[in-house]
């Protein structure tokens, strides 16, 4: 009778008081055979405090179970998965639990749990929401500097606009700031901490300037040790973002617009807490690189340091400095948490001959090349890093990252340490949404990058990520373009050039091409400027 013919159906219904139901089990007519039952696996537990969301991804089957929402009742969660298509014994489940507590604050936890009883149930898989995030995005205003010595005015503009709707001009902020710099910096082209504090408080603290009003009271935290200044920054973040000079001088101030710690630092009058990273607004107008999340090691190793490049009479020489409000906080022990290593062994990037077109005819060059299997390892490390260390803690980033597919990793030589750049581009599916285009047309679009991730070359640990709302053309100067530009300066046909990406003075997201031809060394920046060593 299984999927029988129409005559068989008519005969069956005529001979009994029943209705024919087409099925897919040939044993339906044999009562002695019990149909197989789908086996299931349930995982459940409690969250402390009660989470708003608990999502689960099976890291062994991410194409089947990806960010699956669990059922939640108060502080209890549970989810049921099918065995074995959705889960099997030994699979690793990534459990992400979060609670939005308002005022730009959230508590979260990311736990990897190995399945034991499948089929069956794993109970009391309890989760403590032991990560705290305070991130003023997307409401925090953003400004880029209008002149390359105006990072101070640009960050002051952001800080003022955070509190009031008026927008002072960067030219006015720059002029006022420099006038109130320390005497030793009266001729400096940058605003120093004293100039910034005076200008901010003139606008925001109980004054008649710009209409008056008591909005904020800024002061300068300066310390001889890193832990103290990071605690100062984190403790007062609840009053509003602070700012800090980077690169050892006052040429590139950045806004610290969010913190990622183990607990809310503000109520901690004693004890200790962990620091994982910071959300940073960099006013340097580059697109990629302006809006970033930096792990605490990346922030303190590559950006934030003592002021060694300032005037010898500067009050803050060899000090860690930040401008926050207000100035004093109770002592508390902090721990800087390193990002998780994701390589078993360091990946090698040997030199290899490559043929590419640079002007004409074809040019053979030497460059560092990644094998396909190593490229996959690097991309996997980048994806795992952001999925565990950023996506759960930043909904805005998660929304952008979900639209992307990974591009080809690039090796970059740095002064302090080497790193890989991994661009993530808007997927073809997402690019097809707004307008109907052919695949050939889509491939021609250069403005396609949404996210760029940096990871360490030695252990694959996540360093930082930057993202934009609208796609940009990333690394506009290709290797071939760099060789074309150098062709105007030297005869590159005489000897095979060696090319590599290097981080020099610019943003780590926009490395230069270093081209070595015999004894000659050229650098080509991403704006097309050619210089020679």
C-alpha positions in Angstrom: 0.0 0.0 0.0 3.1 2.3 0.3 2.6 5.2 -2.1 0.2 3.0 -4.1 -1.6 3.8 -7.3 -5.0 5.6 -7.6 -6.9 2.3 -8.2 -5.3 0.9 -5.0 -6.3 4.0 -3.1 -9.9 3.7 -4.3 -10.0 0.0 -3.4 -8.6 0.6 0.0 -11.0 3.4 0.9 -14.0 1.3 -0.4 -13.1 -1.7 1.7 -12.7 0.1 5.1 -13.9 3.0 7.0 -10.8 5.1 6.7 -8.9 7.6 4.6 -5.8 7.0 2.5 -2.8 9.0 3.7 0.3 9.0 1.5 3.4 8.3 3.6 7.1 7.7 3.2 7.5 4.6 5.4 7.1 1.3 3.6 6.4 -0.4 7.0 3.2 1.6 7.7 1.1 -1.4 7.1 3.0 -3.7 9.3 1.9 -3.2 12.9 4.6 -5.3 14.3 7.3 -2.8 13.2 7.6 0.3 15.5 8.6 3.4 13.6 11.9 4.9 14.6 11.8 7.9 16.9 14.1 10.9 16.5 16.6 10.9 19.3 17.2 14.3 21.0 19.7 16.0 23.2 18.8 18.7 25.7 21.2 21.1 27.4 20.0 23.4 30.2 21.1 25.4 33.2 20.9 28.7 35.0 22.4 32.1 34.3 23.6 34.6 36.9 22.3 37.3 36.5 19.2 36.3 34.4 20.2 36.6 30.7 18.0 38.2 28.0 19.4 35.9 25.3 21.2 32.6 25.3 22.4 31.4 21.8 24.1 28.2 20.9 26.4 27.3 18.0 27.7 23.8 17.5 31.3 24.4 16.5 31.5 21.0 14.9 28.3 21.6 12.8 28.1 25.4 12.4 26.3 25.1 9.1 23.5 23.3 10.9 23.4 24.9 14.4 24.5 28.5 14.2 23.5 31.0 16.9 20.4 29.0 17.7 18.2 30.7 20.4 17.5 28.8 23.6 14.2 29.0 25.5 14.5 31.2 28.6 12.3 31.4 31.7 13.7 33.9 34.2 17.2 32.7 34.9 16.8 29.2 33.4 17.6 28.3 29.8 17.2 25.1 27.8 17.5 24.0 24.2 16.8 20.7 22.4 18.8 19.5 19.4 18.4 16.4 17.2 20.9 13.6 17.4 22.9 13.1 15.2 22.3 15.7 12.4 22.5 18.6 14.9 24.6 17.3 17.7 26.7 14.2 18.6 28.7 13.2 21.7 31.9 15.1 22.0 30.7 18.1 19.9 31.7 21.5 21.3 28.8 24.0 21.8 29.6 27.7 22.1 27.0 29.2 24.5 26.7 32.9 24.4 24.5 34.5 27.1 23.9 38.2 27.5 21.9 40.7 29.4 21.3 44.3 28.3 21.2 46.4 31.5 20.6 49.7 29.8 22.6 52.9 29.6 24.9 51.3 27.0 25.8 48.6 29.4 25.6 44.8 29.1 26.8 41.6 30.9 27.8 38.6 28.8 29.5 35.3 28.8 30.9 33.0 26.1 31.4 29.4 27.2 32.5 26.4 25.2 30.9 23.2 26.5 31.6 19.6 25.3 28.5 17.5 24.9 28.4 14.4 27.1 25.0 12.8 27.1 23.8 12.7 23.6 21.1 11.4 23.2 20.0 12.5 26.6 20.4 15.6 28.7 23.2 17.7 30.2 21.8 19.6 33.1 23.2 22.4 35.3 25.4 23.8 32.6 25.3 27.1 34.6 26.7 30.3 33.3 27.9 33.4 35.1 27.8 36.6 33.1 31.3 37.6 33.9 32.0 40.1 31.1 31.0 43.7 31.4 30.7 46.1 28.5 30.0 49.8 28.4 30.0 51.0 24.8 28.5 54.4 23.8 28.1 53.3 20.2 26.0 54.1 18.1 25.0 57.3 19.8 28.4 58.7 20.5 29.3 61.4 17.9 32.2 60.9 15.6 34.5 63.5 14.0 37.6 63.2 11.8 40.3 65.8 12.0 40.0 68.6 9.4 43.8 69.1 9.4 46.4 66.5 10.3 47.5 68.4 13.4 44.0 68.7 14.7 43.4 65.3 16.4 43.0 67.2 19.7 40.3 69.5 18.4 38.6 66.5 16.7 38.4 64.5 19.9 37.2 67.6 21.9 34.5 68.1 19.3 33.3 64.5 19.9 33.4 65.0 23.7 31.4 68.3 23.6 28.8 66.9 21.2 28.3 64.0 23.5 26.8 66.4 26.1 25.2 69.2 24.0 23.8 69.7 20.5 26.0 72.6 19.6 29.2 71.9 17.6 32.2 74.2 18.1 34.4 74.5 15.1 37.7 72.6 15.2 39.5 75.8 14.3 38.2 77.5 17.4 38.9 74.4 19.6 42.5 74.3 18.2 43.1 78.0 18.8 41.7 77.9 22.3 43.5 74.7 23.2 46.9 75.9 22.1 46.6 79.2 23.9 46.1 77.3 27.2 48.8 74.7 26.6 51.7 74.5 29.1 54.2 77.4 28.6 56.7 75.0 27.2 54.2 74.0 24.5 53.0 77.5 23.5 54.5 77.1 20.1 53.5 73.5 19.6 51.2 72.8 16.7 49.2 70.2 18.8 46.9 70.7 21.8 48.4 69.3 25.0 46.5 67.9 28.1 46.4 71.3 29.8 45.0 73.0 26.7 42.4 70.2 26.3 41.2 70.3 29.9 40.9 74.1 30.0 38.9 74.1 26.7 36.6 71.3 27.6 35.7 72.8 31.0 35.3 76.3 29.5 32.5 74.8 27.3 31.1 72.1 29.6 31.6 73.1 33.2 29.4 75.8 34.8 30.5 78.6 32.5 28.9 81.3 30.3 30.8 80.0 27.2 28.6 78.7 24.5 25.4 79.4 26.5 26.6 78.0 29.8 25.6 74.9 31.7 27.2 72.4 34.0 27.6 69.2 31.9 31.0 67.7 32.8 34.2 68.4 34.8 37.3 67.1 33.2 40.7 66.7 34.7 44.0 65.0 33.8 45.0 61.6 35.1 48.8 61.1 34.8 50.6 58.1 36.3 54.0 56.5 36.2 52.5 53.0 35.7 50.1 51.4 33.2 47.7 49.7 35.6 46.8 52.9 37.4 46.0 54.9 34.3 43.9 52.0 32.8 42.0 51.8 36.1 41.5 55.6 36.0 40.1 55.3 32.4 37.8 52.4 33.2 36.5 53.6 36.5 35.3 56.9 35.2 33.9 55.6 31.9 30.4 55.7 33.3 30.6 59.5 33.3 31.4 59.5 29.6 34.3 58.6 27.3 37.8 59.9 28.0 40.6 60.6 25.6 44.3 59.7 25.5 47.3 60.7 23.4 48.9 57.8 21.5 52.3 57.2 19.9 54.2 58.9 22.7 53.2 62.5 21.9 50.2 64.7 21.2 49.9 64.2 17.4 47.2 61.6 17.5 44.6 61.8 20.4 42.0 59.1 20.4 38.6 58.7 22.2 38.1 55.7 24.4 34.4 55.3 23.9 33.9 51.9 25.5 35.4 49.4 27.8 35.3 45.6 28.1 36.1 44.3 31.6 35.1 41.5 33.9 32.8 43.6 36.1 31.6 47.2 36.2 34.7 49.0 37.5 32.7 51.9 39.0 31.3 50.2 42.1 34.7 48.5 42.8 36.1 50.4 45.7 38.5 47.6 46.4 39.4 44.1 45.1 40.3 43.5 41.5 38.9 43.1 38.0 40.1 42.1 34.5 40.4 44.3 31.4 39.9 42.7 28.0 39.9 45.7 25.6 38.6 49.0 24.5 36.4 50.5 21.8 38.3 53.4 20.2 37.4 56.4 18.0 40.5 57.5 16.0 39.9 60.9 14.3 42.5 60.1 11.7 40.2 60.0 8.6 40.9 56.7 7.0 37.5 54.9 7.0 38.8 51.5 8.1 40.7 52.3 11.3 38.5 55.1 12.5 36.1 52.9 14.5 37.8 49.9 16.2 37.9 47.4 19.0 41.4 46.8 20.3 42.4 44.1 22.7 44.1 45.5 25.8 47.5 44.1 24.7 47.1 45.7 21.3 46.1 49.0 22.8 49.0 49.0 25.3 51.7 47.5 23.0 51.0 49.4 19.7 49.2 52.6 20.6 49.2 53.8 24.3 52.5 54.5 26.0 54.3 57.0 28.2 54.9 60.4 26.7 58.5 60.1 25.5 58.3 62.4 22.5 57.3 65.6 24.2 59.2 68.7 25.4 61.8 68.0 28.1 60.1 70.7 30.2 56.6 69.1 29.8 54.9 68.2 33.1 53.9 64.8 31.6 57.2 63.7 30.2 57.5 59.9 30.6 54.0 59.7 32.2 50.8 57.9 31.1 48.2 60.5 30.5 44.4 60.5 29.9 41.8 63.3 30.1 38.6 62.0 31.9 36.2 63.2 34.4 36.5 63.5 37.4 40.1 63.1 38.6 40.2 60.7 41.6 39.1 57.1 42.1 39.7 54.5 44.8 42.6 52.0 44.3 41.8 48.7 42.7 43.9 45.9 41.4 43.5 45.1 37.7 44.6 42.3 35.4 45.2 42.8 31.6 43.8 39.7 29.9 45.7 38.5 26.8 43.8 37.4 23.7 43.6 33.6 23.2 46.3 32.0 21.0 44.7 30.2 18.0 47.7 28.6 16.2 49.4 25.4 17.3 52.5 26.5 15.5 53.6 29.7 13.8 52.8 29.9 10.1 55.7 30.5 7.7 55.4 32.8 4.7 58.3 32.1 2.4 59.4 34.2 -0.5 58.2 33.0 -3.9 58.4 34.2 -7.5 55.2 35.8 -8.7 54.3 37.1 -12.1 52.1 40.2 -12.4 51.5 43.0 -14.8 53.2 46.3 -13.8 53.0 48.7 -16.7 54.2 46.5 -19.5 55.6 43.9 -20.1 54.8 41.3 -17.3 57.0 41.7 -14.2 58.4 38.9 -12.1 58.9 39.7 -8.4 59.6 38.0 -5.2 57.0 38.3 -2.4 55.9 36.4 0.7 53.2 33.9 -0.3 50.8 31.9 1.9 49.9 28.4 1.0 46.1 27.8 0.7 46.0 25.6 3.9 47.8 28.3 5.9 45.4 31.0 4.5 42.5 28.9 5.8 44.1 28.6 9.2 44.6 32.4 9.4 41.0 33.1 8.3 39.7 30.6 10.8 41.7 32.2 13.6 40.3 35.6 12.6 36.7 34.4 12.5 37.0 32.4 15.8 38.7 35.4 17.4 36.0 37.9 16.6 33.2 35.4 17.2 34.4 34.7 20.7 36.0 38.0 21.7 33.9 40.7 19.9 30.7 39.5 18.3 29.0 38.6 21.7 29.9 42.0 23.1 29.1 44.4 20.3 25.7 44.0 18.5 26.5 46.7 15.9 29.7 44.9 14.9 27.9 41.5 14.8 25.3 42.9 12.4 28.0 44.2 10.0 30.2 41.0 10.3 27.2 38.8 9.5 27.0 40.3 6.0 30.6 39.5 5.1 32.8 36.8 3.6 36.5 36.5 4.2 39.1 37.8 1.7 42.7 36.8 1.3 45.0 37.3 4.3 48.0 39.5 3.9 51.3 39.3 5.9 52.6 42.7 7.2 56.0 43.3 8.8 55.8 45.7 11.7 58.4 47.5 13.8 57.2 45.9 17.0 55.7 42.7 15.7 54.4 41.2 12.5 50.7 40.6 11.9 48.1 39.4 9.4 45.5 41.6 7.8 42.2 39.8 6.9 39.6 41.8 5.0 36.0 40.8 5.2 34.0 41.9 2.2 30.3 42.4 1.6 29.0 39.0 0.3 27.7 38.7 -3.2 24.2 37.9 -1.8 24.3 41.2 0.2 25.6 43.2 -2.7 22.8 41.9 -4.9 20.1 43.1 -2.5 19.8 46.8 -3.3 19.9 46.6 -7.1 19.8 43.8 -9.7 23.3 43.2 -11.1 25.0 40.4 -12.8 27.7 38.5 -11.0 30.2 39.9 -13.5 29.1 43.5 -12.6 29.3 42.6 -8.9 32.9 41.4 -9.2 33.9 44.8 -10.7 32.8 46.7 -7.6 35.9 47.9 -5.7 34.1 49.3 -2.7 33.3 46.1 -1.0 35.2 45.8 2.3 33.2 46.2 5.6 35.5 44.7 8.2 39.2 44.3 8.6 40.7 42.0 11.4 44.3 42.0 12.6 45.8 38.8 14.2 49.2 38.0 15.5 51.5 36.0 13.2 53.1 34.0 16.0 50.1 32.5 17.8 47.1 33.7 15.8 45.6 35.7 18.7 43.1 38.4 17.9 44.6 41.9 18.0 41.9 44.3 16.8 39.2 44.9 14.3 37.7 47.9 12.4 34.5 48.2 10.5 32.4 50.6 8.5 28.6 50.8 7.8 29.1 51.2 4.0 31.7 49.3 2.0 35.0 50.9 1.1 37.8 50.2 -1.3 40.5 48.7 0.9 44.2 48.9 0.2 43.7 50.8 -3.0 47.4 50.5 -4.0 48.0 46.9 -5.1 51.4 45.3 -5.5 51.1 45.8 -9.3 50.2 49.5 -8.8 53.1 50.0 -6.5 55.5 48.6 -9.1 53.9 50.8 -11.7 54.5 53.9 -9.6 58.1 52.8 -8.9 58.7 52.2 -12.6 58.7 56.0 -12.9 61.6 56.2 -10.4 63.7 53.2 -11.3 64.1 50.6 -14.0 62.5 47.6 -12.4 63.3 45.4 -15.4 67.0 45.2 -14.5 66.6 43.0 -11.5 63.7 41.1 -9.9 62.2 43.3 -7.2 61.2 41.9 -3.7 57.9 43.2 -2.4 56.3 43.1 1.0 53.8 45.0 3.1 55.3 46.9 6.0 53.8 49.0 8.8 55.7 52.2 9.2 54.2 55.5 10.4 50.6 55.2 9.1 47.7 53.2 10.5 48.4 49.5 10.8 45.3 49.0 8.6 47.1 50.8 5.7 50.6 49.4 5.4 53.1 50.6 2.8 54.6 48.5 0.0 58.3 48.0 0.5 60.0 47.3 -2.8 63.7 46.3 -2.9 65.5 46.4 -6.2 69.2 45.5 -5.7 70.6 48.1 -3.3 67.6 50.4 -3.7 64.7 50.4 -1.3 61.4 52.1 -2.2 58.2 52.6 -0.2 54.8 53.2 -1.7 52.0 54.4 0.7 48.3 53.6 0.1 47.8 57.2 -1.1 50.3 56.5 -3.9 53.2 58.5 -2.5 56.6 57.0 -3.5 59.7 57.5 -1.2 63.2 56.0 -1.2 65.2 54.8 1.8 
